[in-house]
Amino acid sequence: MKYMIEYAVRRSGSLEQIETNTQTLLKAFSKWQPEDGLKVDAFVAQLDGAGGYALVEATDPKAVATFTHKFIAWNDIKVVPVVDVAVSAEIAQHTMAWRAQVLGG
């Protein structure tokens, strides 16, 4: 299963608090390695440094949860299960055919 993870770095408090928060986040991230069972397909940051996205794959959602929970002290995180667009198009074709059959169209 693929998951799109969106993260936003928290930037509240004084400049000193923000700098300290950033330093601790960078220290923690520098020691991070992907969890067993987690494949990182893409990990990108927004140009303004406010956050970014990770596209990951895992057969067990616990690997995704373990990853995201490590960084919730510094980031607001949203995880969305996703499928490739070709899979989504195939699903749409099947559901359209089903509706046409059910509704007589």
C-alpha positions as CSV (number, residue, x, y, z in Angstrom):
1,M,0.0,0.0,0.0
2,K,1.2,3.5,-0.8
3,Y,0.8,6.5,1.5
4,M,1.2,10.2,0.9
5,I,2.5,11.9,4.0
6,E,2.2,15.6,4.3
7,Y,4.1,17.4,7.0
8,A,4.1,21.0,8.2
9,V,6.9,22.2,10.5
10,R,5.6,23.9,13.6
11,R,7.0,27.5,13.8
12,S,5.5,29.0,16.9
13,G,7.1,30.9,19.8
14,S,10.1,33.2,19.9
15,L,12.9,33.1,17.3
16,E,15.1,31.3,19.9
17,Q,12.4,28.6,20.5
18,I,12.0,28.1,16.7
19,E,15.8,27.8,16.3
20,T,16.0,25.3,19.1
21,N,13.1,23.3,17.7
22,T,14.7,23.3,14.3
23,Q,18.1,22.1,15.7
24,T,16.5,19.2,17.6
25,L,14.4,18.2,14.6
26,L,17.5,18.2,12.4
27,K,19.5,16.2,15.0
28,A,16.7,13.6,15.2
29,F,16.2,13.4,11.4
30,S,20.0,13.0,10.9
31,K,19.8,9.7,12.9
32,W,16.6,8.4,11.3
33,Q,16.6,5.4,9.0
34,P,13.5,4.0,7.3
35,E,11.7,1.5,9.5
36,D,11.7,-2.2,8.5
37,G,9.0,-2.7,5.9
38,L,8.9,1.0,4.9
39,K,10.1,2.0,1.4
40,V,10.5,5.7,0.7
41,D,9.7,6.4,-2.9
42,A,10.1,10.2,-2.6
43,F,10.8,12.6,0.3
44,V,10.6,16.3,-0.7
45,A,10.6,19.6,1.1
46,Q,8.8,22.8,0.2
47,L,11.1,25.6,-1.0
48,D,10.0,27.8,1.9
49,G,11.0,25.2,4.5
50,A,7.5,25.1,5.9
51,G,7.0,21.4,5.3
52,G,6.9,18.8,2.6
53,Y,5.8,15.4,1.4
54,A,6.9,11.8,1.5
55,L,5.5,9.0,-0.7
56,V,6.1,5.7,1.1
57,E,5.1,2.1,0.6
58,A,4.4,-0.4,3.4
59,T,2.5,-3.7,3.7
60,D,1.9,-3.0,7.4
61,P,0.6,0.4,8.3
62,K,2.4,0.1,11.6
63,A,5.6,0.9,9.8
64,V,4.1,4.2,8.6
65,A,2.7,5.0,12.0
66,T,6.1,4.3,13.6
67,F,7.8,6.7,11.2
68,T,5.3,9.5,11.6
69,H,5.1,9.2,15.4
70,K,8.9,9.8,15.7
71,F,8.4,13.3,14.3
72,I,5.1,14.5,15.8
73,A,6.9,16.6,18.4
74,W,8.0,18.9,15.6
75,N,5.5,18.5,12.7
76,D,1.8,18.4,12.0
77,I,1.4,15.3,9.9
78,K,-1.3,14.0,7.6
79,V,-1.2,10.5,6.1
80,V,-3.4,9.5,3.2
81,P,-3.5,6.1,1.6
82,V,-3.1,6.4,-2.2
83,V,-3.1,4.3,-5.4
84,D,-1.4,4.9,-8.8
85,V,-3.5,7.0,-11.2
86,A,-3.8,4.0,-13.5
87,V,-5.4,2.0,-10.7
88,S,-7.8,4.8,-10.0
89,A,-8.8,5.1,-13.6
90,E,-9.5,1.3,-13.7
91,I,-11.6,1.6,-10.6
92,A,-13.5,4.5,-12.2
93,Q,-14.2,2.5,-15.3
94,H,-15.5,-0.5,-13.3
95,T,-17.8,1.7,-11.1
96,M,-19.1,3.6,-14.2
97,A,-20.0,0.2,-15.8
98,W,-21.6,-0.9,-12.5
99,R,-23.7,2.3,-12.3
100,A,-24.8,1.9,-15.9
101,Q,-25.9,-1.7,-15.3
102,V,-27.6,-0.9,-12.0
103,L,-29.3,2.2,-13.3
104,G,-30.1,0.8,-16.7
105,G,-28.1,3.4,-18.7
